[in-house]
């Protein structure tokens, strides 16, 4: 099993200095580069301090200039927020200047709040249709001259300038949870990343079943890579478990506010809700989070990761952005690189 890193420029409080967030994020990426991580992922989100990522390709360009070997991925570029010519060109340019290190992740987007601002009138539940139209257009533009007359975009004959360095194109990834997305990914030869959020192992097993079902539907298609993401934190003393778990509870509470569309957002920071509500949530109470997330001492984390490996996960995505203190995040990364990864090498 290989390892990947997902990290955001993250502020859960206005008082945190952006310069410190910037420096910390790059430090973490460079630690992953040196420590054997295969890929680092940048998200796309808008008007949210907890995920500061207005253009994932700009973030990857920044990281590319300060790393040597780690691959650089979008997780994910939101199809409905882009024009095919612009998306093809920016992705290809990132691949070119990074020496062919781009992993092209594309998806529907998460929060209705963002659609209300970036693509008014579009329901999040309908955004997968933009992905289905966007990806074939981008691939065609990467190959040469192409004209498009679709439901959402129309343009005369054009081509991507530049072309990707990787031939025929960078590896393509799709964020998948629903059966229809697993089917579409396998049919279109896309790698798959899944995120069970804070749900128990049964959720991962459900995704595995959907993955297997999709492979059976398209036996002529090669098996894509399958990656699984979880919040992750490693610590030395088992008695310290509440520190990362409480940080994750806070961040996931904000995520829940955004995902459900409830609550207020104050200058980019979502309302958290009451502690009582979080403690009573089936997935967000401290005991469930401690069990379901990838948190623990090195030995505990290794045992948890063996479950992912046995399930057939090709790459585990270490989700570092969870509201944890910056020093604790770096120490966790050190322990993961030095004591966890070698157990799977």
Beta strands, then each sheet from edge to edge (+ up, - down):
strand 1: 2-6
strand 2: 39-42
strand 3: 71-74
strand 4: 77-78
strand 5: 102-107
strand 6: 146-149
strand 7: 154-158
strand 8: 171-175
strand 9: 191-195
strand 10: 226-234
strand 11: 265-266
strand 12: 269-270
strand 13: 294-296
strand 14: 315-319
sheet 1: 4+ 5+ 3+ 2+ 1+ 14+ 10+ 9+ 8+
sheet 2: 4+ 5+ 3+ 2+ 1+ 14+ 10+ 13+
sheet 3: 6+ 7-
sheet 4: 11+ 12-
end
